[in-house]
Amino acid sequence: QGPQGPQGPQGPQGWGPQDPQGWSPQGWGPQGPQSPGVYGGVPRGVATPFRQQVFQQLVQKRHSCDDDNDDDVIVATCLQDLLHVDDDQGFGPCAAALDVLSKRREELPALPLQLFRKRGILVVLVLEVASLYRQLSTSAALTHVASNRVCNCLALIQSVATHQASKAFLLDARIPLLLYPLLTLPGSDRASEFVRVTTLGMIGSLVKEDDSQSVFFLVESELISLCLRIMGNVNSTDRARSVSAWIVQKLLLNDFGLWYVCQTPERFYAVASTLAKMVDVLLEVPSIRALKHVIRTYLRLCDNPTARAVFKHCFPYGLLADESLQDLPRPIRMSLSEDPATAQGLKMLLRLLNQ
């Protein structure tokens, strides 16, 4: 629910001062720009195909906001549209703006700070994500329209996370905690998997750079266990497993992350057993992308003397071989032939364990 009343209270975690103009009963945007029965020119009772047609026209219009294709004009228009309330089918200016900004975010280097500084935008994005939970509480099925809309919001939040100043704000406001349930969405359909992978990408942007603040927050909030669940799930897609393994690898590259995992036998066993399960999966479904992160994670864990001693006596059969790597199972050997650097990493790992 958005802030209410003519002098609505501040948003959660102090997001912006009170808006002197007040907010509409729907919670998004100032009062007055739209009539109760019409949202972005799309009446509530009109058939869905017409709504979709109007929506596509809005998207095309925002992509070419004027003849000069001025990026500043497009962004300003879309940011204003984000404060509009769409119809009950999810079509309207807000959905069009989400679609345009998410697709063009790589072309707009100033977009992260513009999203961060424009009053109410982050609140809108967070409320859009929260609305998915309300939908799932009443229906087990996730529609493609809802999935695309939430993924567009996540892409914009990820854009905000790429800038150091706005990333610190996301961590201080504990926004990633709101996204964690998306990693455990039920179902293996395409819409749910799309949301999971996009959420992983958003969280991964927080650890892309070596940032101790981000690593500390994500490790302390038990993100590693959520990633391990995806990595060990045989129904997860290769992309989801690979991104999860990459996140775990990045967290372990930080000294605090390595210490945290190796601090207790339970944590270390959880990581080691999940890596072993991934190796078993890779014997059935080869993937050099996932194998690369598994080997690099093993190498990092071997920087801890206790972990290295354990791996000398307990290591996945699928990765055991001599230095020529000819004894490896065929799926692993064929995957390594695609990436000589990863093959060298496995040789280094085997030398460490044979010392």
N, C-alpha and C positions, 0 to 999 in steps of 0.2 A: 504494500500500500504506500502510495506517495504521501508527501506532507500535505496537510489539510489546512483550510482556513485562510483568511486574508493575510495573516502574518504567520505563515507556517514555520514550524521549528526547523532547526538545522537538520541536515541529513545525517546519517550514521557516520560516526568517526569524525564529525566536524567538517563535512564536505561543504564548504562555502558558507558565506553569511546568509542571513534570512533574506528572502526575496521581497523587496518592498511592494512588488506588484502582486504578490500572492500567487497561488497555484489553483488550477482548476480542480473540481471534485475528482476527476479521473487521476490526478496526481502528476501528470506530465504536462509541462508547458503552462504559460500564462493563461489567464481566463480570457475568453472572448474570440480567439482566432477562428473557431469552428463552431458550428451549430451542433446541438446534441445528436441530431439524426444523421449528420453527414460528416464523413472523415476523409479529408483530402479529395473531396468531390465524388466519393464513392458512397452512395446511399446504403444503409444497412440491409435493406430488403432485396437488393438487386442480386441476380443470379451470379454464381461464382465465376463462370467464364468471362463475364463482363468485368468483374473485379480484376481478374488476372490480366485482361487486356489493358485496362486502365493502369494497372501496376507496371506492366512492361513499358507503357508510354512514359510513365513517370521516370523509370530507370533510364530510358533513352534520353529523356530531356535533361536529366541530371548529368549524364555522361558528356553531353555537349551543351553546357549551360548557356553558351552564347556562341556567336560566330567565331570569336577569337579563341574559344576554348580556354579561357582564363582559369587557371587552377585555383586561384584565390577566390574567384567568384563561385566556382563549383563547391569548394570546401565550405565557404560561408553559407551558401544555400543549403547544403546537406546538413550542416550543423544545426541550422535553424529548423530543418525538417525533422531532426531527431527528437525535438521537443513536442512534436505533434502526436496525437493519439490516433492509431490506425483503427480500422474497423474490426469487427469480431472475427473475421477470417484471416487477419494478419496482413491485409493489403492496405497500402496507403503511402503517404510521404515518408514516414519513418522507416518502413521496410525498404523503400526505394533508396533512401539515403544510406542505410546500412549496407545494402548491396553494392552501391557505387563506391563508398569509402573503403570497404573491405577489399574490393578488387583493385583499387588504385592506390592502396596504402604504400606500396613500394615506390610509386612515382612521386609521392608527396613527402619529402623529407621533413617538412615542418608540421606534418599532421599530428605526431605524438603530443607535442606541446599544445597544439590547438585543441585537441581533444581534452587535454588535462586542464587547460585554463578556461575553457568555455563553461560558464556556470550551468550546472545541471546535467552535463553530458555524461559524466561517469555514473551519476545516479541513475540515469536512464539505462545505461548499459548493464549495470548491476541488477536493476529491476527486471530487465528483459531476461537475464539468466535465471533470476528467482522465479519468474513466471513459468519456466519450464518445470520446476518442481511442483508447482500447483497443478499443472496439466497432468503430470505423471501420477499425482496423488488420486486423480479421478479416472485416469485411463492408463492401462498398461502399455498401450501402443504409442510410439513416438512417430508423429507424422513427419514427412519430408519437409513440409513448409516450416514447422516448428524447429526442426533440426537445422535447416539452412539459416533461419533467422538467428538462432542462438550461436551458430558457428560464425556468422558475420560479426556478432557482438564480441565473441571471444577473439576474433582476429583483430578487432579494434583495441581491445584490452591488451592484447599482445603487442600491438604497435605502441601503446603507452608504456609498456614495460621495457621497450628498447631504449628509452631515454633515461639517463641516470637519475635526474631530479624526479621525474614522474614515477620511476620504478621504486624509489625510496618511499614515495607516498603510498603506492599499492601495498608495500610490505607493512608500513606503519598502520594502514587501515585493515590489514589482514584479509585483503581481498582474495588471495589464493585459497583460503580456507572455504570460501563459498563455492569454489570450483571443484574441490576434491570429490564430492559425491558424484560428479559427472564421470569420474574415472571408473565408478562401479555401477554404471547404469545396467539394468538387466537387459537381456536380449543380445543377439548377435546379428541383428539385421543391419543393413547398410546405414540407415539413419542413425542408429545408436553408435555404431562404430565410427561414423564421421564425427560425432560429438566427442567421443573419447579421444580420437587422434588429435583433433583440434585443441582440446583441453591440454593434452600432453605437449603440443607445440607451444601453447601459451606459457605453460609452466617451464618448459625448456628454455624459453627466452630469458627467464630470470637467472639461469645458470650458464648461459652461453659465454658470458665473460666471467673471469675469476673474481667473483664478488663475495667476500666473506659474509657480509650481512645477509645476502640472499641464501647462501649455503646454510648458515646457522638457522635461519628461519625455516627453511624447507626440511632440514634434517630434524629439527626439534618438533616440527609438526607432523612427523611420521610419514612423510612423503615416500620414503624408501619402501616401506611396507606396502603401500598402494601400488608402486611400480613393480614390486616383486610379485604381487598378485596377478598383474597383467602378464608379466614375463612367464609365469608358471602355468598360465591358463592355456590349455591346448586349443581352445576355441578362438583365442586372440589372433588377429591378423599379423602377418609378418611386420607390417609397418608399425603397429601398436607395440609389439614386442621389441622392435628395434629402437624406437624412440624411448621406451621405458628403460631399456638397457643403457642407452646413451645418457639419460638423466642420472641413473645410478652411477655410471662411470664418472660423470662430471662431479657429482657430489663427493665421490671417494677421492678424486684428485685433490680436493682440499684436505688439509691435515685434520681439520675438525671432523670431516665426514669419515675419514679412515679410522680415526680414534673412536668415533661413536659406534661404528659397526663392529670393531674388534674389541670393544670394551667388555662385552659380555658374551659368553658362549652361545646364548640363544640368538642374539642378533647375527653373529658370524655364521651360525649354522643356517639361519634363514636365508642369508645371501648365498652361501656356498651351495645349499641344496637346490635353490632356484636356478643358479647357473648350471648345475648338473642336469636339471630337467630341460633347460634350454638346449644343452648339447644333445640330449636324447631327441628332442624335437627336430633339431637341425639334421640329425641322421635320417629322418623321414622326409623333412621338407627343407632342403638346403637353402641357405640365404647368407651370402657373404656379408651383407649389411649387418645382420644380427651377430654373425660369428665374429666380426671385427670387434664389436663392443664387448662381447663375452671374453675374448682373449685379452683385451686391454684392461678389463676389470680384474681378471685373474692376475695380470702383471702388477697392477696397483696394489692388490691385496697382499702380494708377496713382499711388498715393502715392509710389512709387519712381520717380525720374526716368528711370532706364534702362528700366524696364518700360514706362513711358508712351511713351517714344520708340519702342520696338519696336512697340507696339500701333498707333501712328500709321501704320505701314507694313504691319502684318500683323494683321488683325482679322477675325473671322468674318463672312462675307457675310450670314448670317442676322440679324445685329444692326445692319447698316449702314443708315442712313436719314437723312433730314433731321430737323429738330427737331419736325416735325408727326407723325413716325413713320408716315406714310401709305404710305411706300415699303417698309415691312417686309413680309416674307412673311406671307401670311394666317394661318398657324398661330401665329406669334409675335404678330402684331397682335391676334388674338382672345384669346390668353392674357393679354396686357397689359391688355385691356379689363376683365378681372376684378379687376385690382389696380392702381389709379391710382398708388399709392406706388411700385411697381416701375417703372411707366412713367416717372415723374418721375426715378427713378434712372437709367434708360437715357438719358434726355435729358441729364442731368448728365454721364454718361459720354461721350456723343457730343460735348458741348461741350468737355470736357477734351481729347479727341483731335483736335478741329478747331482748337485754339488754336495 
